[in-house]
Amino acid sequence: MKKIMGNRSLSLEMIGHSVNDIPTPALIVDLFALKDNITVMQELVSGYGKALRPHVKTHKCSAVANLQMNAGAVGVTC
């Protein structure tokens, strides 16, 4: 599976390679930790009966914003 990013392509074949082999700029995250952090934050805010609208300035990534929305965020702030 390949994802085309401008004139660069990133693929699952990059998993296990040296970080020096990854074309930059590239967002590299621990997906398990990211999803866990999103879940913890959403549960905390929901536990207080409030709505979460995270600011995307931190990650600047629509895929992460979608994870936040799927976890229960009511939107994102730009």
GUMAR-675925 format. One record per residue (C-alpha): residue in one letter; chain; x, y, z. Coordinates in nm, 2 decimals. Each point is the difference from the previous one (the first is absolute). Example, Ala and Ser with C-alpha at 12.3 -4.5 7.8 and 13.67 -1.06 7.14 Angstrom:
BEGIN
('a' 'A' (1.23 -0.45 0.78))
('s' 'A' (0.14 0.34 -0.07))
REM end
This chain:
BEGIN
('m' 'A' (0.00 0.00 0.00))
('k' 'A' (0.14 0.34 -0.09))
('k' 'A' (-0.12 0.35 0.08))
('i' 'A' (0.11 0.27 -0.25))
('m' 'A' (0.11 0.32 0.17))
('g' 'A' (0.07 0.26 -0.27))
('n' 'A' (0.29 -0.15 -0.20))
('r' 'A' (0.09 -0.24 0.28))
('s' 'A' (-0.16 -0.33 0.09))
('l' 'A' (0.00 -0.16 0.35))
('s' 'A' (-0.07 -0.37 0.04))
('l' 'A' (-0.04 -0.26 0.26))
('e' 'A' (0.33 -0.14 -0.13))
('m' 'A' (0.17 0.28 0.20))
('i' 'A' (-0.09 -0.17 0.33))
('g' 'A' (0.31 -0.13 0.16))
('h' 'A' (0.24 0.21 -0.20))
('s' 'A' (0.23 0.26 0.15))
('v' 'A' (-0.15 0.34 0.08))
('n' 'A' (0.27 0.14 -0.23))
('d' 'A' (-0.17 -0.18 -0.30))
('i' 'A' (-0.33 0.18 0.05))
('p' 'A' (-0.06 0.29 -0.25))
('t' 'A' (-0.06 0.32 0.19))
('p' 'A' (-0.20 0.18 0.10))
('a' 'A' (-0.19 -0.29 0.16))
('l' 'A' (-0.22 -0.04 0.30))
('i' 'A' (0.10 -0.30 0.21))
('v' 'A' (-0.22 -0.10 0.29))
('d' 'A' (-0.05 -0.29 0.23))
('l' 'A' (-0.35 -0.07 -0.11))
('f' 'A' (-0.09 -0.20 0.31))
('a' 'A' (0.11 0.28 0.23))
('l' 'A' (-0.18 0.26 -0.22))
('k' 'A' (-0.33 -0.18 0.01))
('d' 'A' (0.03 -0.07 0.37))
('n' 'A' (0.07 0.37 0.07))
('i' 'A' (-0.30 0.11 -0.22))
('t' 'A' (-0.22 -0.25 0.19))
('v' 'A' (0.12 0.11 0.34))
('m' 'A' (-0.06 0.37 -0.08))
('q' 'A' (-0.34 -0.06 -0.15))
('e' 'A' (-0.11 -0.21 0.30))
('l' 'A' (0.13 0.26 0.25))
('v' 'A' (-0.19 0.29 -0.17))
('s' 'A' (-0.32 -0.21 -0.06))
('g' 'A' (0.02 -0.10 0.37))
('y' 'A' (-0.06 0.37 0.09))
('g' 'A' (-0.29 0.02 -0.24))
('k' 'A' (0.19 0.23 -0.24))
('a' 'A' (0.07 0.00 -0.37))
('l' 'A' (0.35 -0.03 -0.13))
('r' 'A' (0.11 0.21 -0.30))
('p' 'A' (0.38 -0.05 -0.02))
('h' 'A' (0.23 0.25 -0.17))
('v' 'A' (0.18 -0.14 -0.30))
('k' 'A' (0.29 0.24 0.02))
('t' 'A' (0.19 -0.26 0.19))
('h' 'A' (-0.01 -0.29 -0.25))
('k' 'A' (-0.11 0.18 -0.33))
('c' 'A' (-0.12 -0.33 -0.13))
('s' 'A' (-0.35 -0.08 -0.13))
('a' 'A' (0.05 -0.38 0.07))
('v' 'A' (0.06 0.08 0.37))
('a' 'A' (-0.30 0.24 0.00))
('n' 'A' (-0.21 -0.28 -0.14))
('l' 'A' (0.11 -0.23 0.28))
('q' 'A' (-0.10 0.27 0.26))
('m' 'A' (-0.34 0.05 -0.17))
('n' 'A' (-0.06 -0.38 -0.01))
('a' 'A' (0.08 -0.02 0.37))
('g' 'A' (-0.28 0.26 0.07))
('a' 'A' (0.14 0.35 -0.05))
('v' 'A' (-0.27 0.23 -0.12))
('g' 'A' (0.23 0.17 -0.25))
('v' 'A' (0.35 0.15 -0.02))
('t' 'A' (0.13 0.35 0.04))
('c' 'A' (0.24 0.15 -0.25))
REM end
